[in-house]
Amino acid sequence: MKIDYALCFIFCNFFSKAFLRNPVFSVKELSNQQLKKMKLNIYTLSYIFTVFFFFLFACNQGYNPTHKDLDENMIDLKAYQENLGDEIKAGRLEDAVWLFEGMDSILKVVSVTFPEHRKLKKPFSEYYKIKMKKPIDEIREAIEKKDQPAALEGYRILVRRCNSCHEDLDINKEVKY
């Protein structure tokens, strides 16, 4: 029992010295009732601090939905994008749906995963919002309406915007129709 009170005293005195530069109290000034109250408060505060610390630590862990680097994601994206174009050109919009969703999913993953990269001047999410979001939404809408010419036009705009981004960033890769 005395050790608990002593630990509470040391704990409080340490923090009061560390933050206030002088002790708040001395052992002579405290009664047993005050020590018991202080012990309860110290344990409660310690528990709250520990929970808060672990919550804060858990929230600061970076969310990384993929283990791939930007180039590997772009290779996957190329496969979806090229096959999507083939399906849209052939008029098979039902088959294009899963390719479109896969392509958009990779773009969203890359947006979250690469806020910075040596090849990018700004976060990928900004390129997605500025250059790709509108044509992607147009393609999605055209596929839902089963409008092959509109889907093809949205696809062409998307490819042109991908290539313009590659050009701006001096990336020697051309997205094909």
Secondary structure, 3 states (H helix, E strand, C coil): CHHHHHHHHHHHHHHHHHHHCCCCCCHHHCCHHHHHHHHHHHHHHHHHHHHHHHHHHHHCCCCCCCCCCHHHHHHHHHHHHHHHHHHHHHCCHHHHHHHHHHHHHHHHHHHHHCCCCCCCCCCHHHHHHHHHHHHHHHHHHHHHHCCHHHHHHHHHHHHHHHHHHHHHCCCCCCCCC
